[in-house]
């Protein structure tokens, strides 16, 4: 029978994934900032948005935002679920977890069960 993984190791891995997603978001934010500044200059010069976007290098700002946001949401969801599960296993009530997380007890129950 396989040995259950240490809950602290599971939580550490989840924290690492969250930090990695945040690092990716910061990298994306820098790239988006540069491109947004360029976009504003081009618009101010009278260039049409159609021309700007058609000539913009890939991925577009919206694509970078979508991908970095999806990565962060995914990492956050895993982190929240694991934290709720481990707190519950250590004896914290679903009501208390819900108050701490700003969630209903039912939502915490869903997190704990998955």
C-alpha positions as CSV (number, residue, x, y, z in Angstrom):
1,X,0.0,0.0,0.0
2,X,1.5,3.4,-1.0
3,X,2.4,5.8,1.8
4,X,0.3,9.0,1.9
5,X,2.2,12.1,0.9
6,X,3.2,14.5,3.7
7,X,0.6,17.3,3.9
8,X,3.3,19.9,4.4
9,X,5.0,18.8,1.2
10,X,1.7,19.0,-0.7
11,X,1.2,22.6,0.7
12,X,4.8,23.6,-0.1
13,X,4.3,22.4,-3.7
14,X,1.1,24.4,-4.0
15,X,2.8,27.5,-2.7
16,X,5.6,27.0,-5.2
17,X,3.0,26.7,-8.0
18,X,1.3,29.9,-6.8
19,X,4.6,31.8,-6.7
20,X,5.5,30.6,-10.1
21,X,2.2,31.8,-11.5
22,X,2.7,35.2,-9.8
23,X,6.2,35.4,-11.3
24,X,4.7,34.8,-14.7
25,X,2.1,37.5,-14.1
26,X,4.9,40.0,-13.2
27,X,6.8,39.1,-16.3
28,X,3.6,39.5,-18.4
29,X,2.9,42.8,-16.7
30,X,6.2,44.2,-17.8
31,X,5.7,43.1,-21.4
32,X,2.2,44.4,-21.4
33,X,3.3,47.7,-19.9
34,X,5.8,48.2,-22.7
35,X,3.3,47.3,-25.4
36,X,0.5,49.3,-23.8
37,X,2.7,52.4,-23.8
38,X,3.5,51.8,-27.5
39,X,-0.2,51.4,-28.2
40,X,-1.0,54.7,-26.5
41,X,1.7,56.5,-28.5
42,X,0.4,55.0,-31.8
43,X,-3.2,56.0,-31.0
44,X,-2.1,59.5,-30.0
45,X,-0.3,59.8,-33.4
46,X,-3.6,59.2,-35.1
47,X,-3.0,55.6,-36.2
48,X,-6.1,53.4,-36.4
49,X,-6.6,50.6,-33.9
50,X,-7.1,48.2,-36.8
51,X,-3.7,49.1,-38.3
52,X,-2.0,48.9,-34.9
53,X,-3.4,45.5,-34.0
54,X,-2.9,44.1,-37.4
55,X,0.8,45.0,-37.3
56,X,1.3,44.1,-33.6
57,X,3.7,41.3,-32.8
58,X,2.2,38.0,-31.5
59,X,1.0,37.2,-28.9
60,X,-1.3,40.2,-28.6
61,X,-1.8,42.0,-25.3
62,X,-5.2,40.2,-24.8
63,X,-3.6,36.8,-25.4
64,X,-0.8,37.5,-22.9
65,X,-3.4,38.7,-20.3
66,X,-5.7,35.7,-20.9
67,X,-2.8,33.1,-20.5
68,X,-1.3,34.7,-17.4
69,X,-4.7,35.2,-15.8
70,X,-5.6,31.5,-16.5
71,X,-2.3,30.3,-15.0
72,X,-2.9,32.4,-11.8
73,X,-6.5,31.3,-11.4
74,X,-5.5,27.7,-11.8
75,X,-2.7,28.0,-9.2
76,X,-4.9,29.9,-6.9
77,X,-7.7,27.4,-7.1
78,X,-5.3,24.5,-6.3
79,X,-3.8,26.5,-3.4
80,X,-7.2,27.4,-1.9
81,X,-8.5,23.8,-2.2
82,X,-5.3,22.3,-0.7
83,X,-5.2,24.8,2.1
84,X,-8.9,24.3,3.0
85,X,-8.4,20.5,2.9
86,X,-5.4,20.6,5.2
87,X,-6.9,23.1,7.6
88,X,-10.0,20.8,7.8
89,X,-7.9,17.7,8.4
90,X,-6.1,19.5,11.2
91,X,-9.4,20.1,12.9
92,X,-10.6,23.5,11.8
93,X,-14.3,23.7,11.2
94,X,-15.7,24.5,7.7
95,X,-17.5,27.5,9.2
96,X,-14.2,29.0,10.5
97,X,-12.4,28.2,7.2
98,X,-15.2,29.9,5.4
99,X,-15.0,33.0,7.6
100,X,-11.2,33.2,7.1
101,X,-11.5,32.7,3.3
102,X,-14.6,34.8,2.8
103,X,-16.5,31.8,1.5
104,X,-19.7,30.1,2.5
105,X,-19.5,26.9,4.5
106,X,-21.0,25.1,1.5
107,X,-18.2,26.3,-0.8
108,X,-15.7,25.1,1.8
109,X,-17.4,21.8,1.9
110,X,-17.0,21.6,-1.9
111,X,-13.3,22.4,-1.6
112,X,-12.7,19.9,1.1
113,X,-14.5,17.1,-0.8
114,X,-12.6,17.5,-4.1
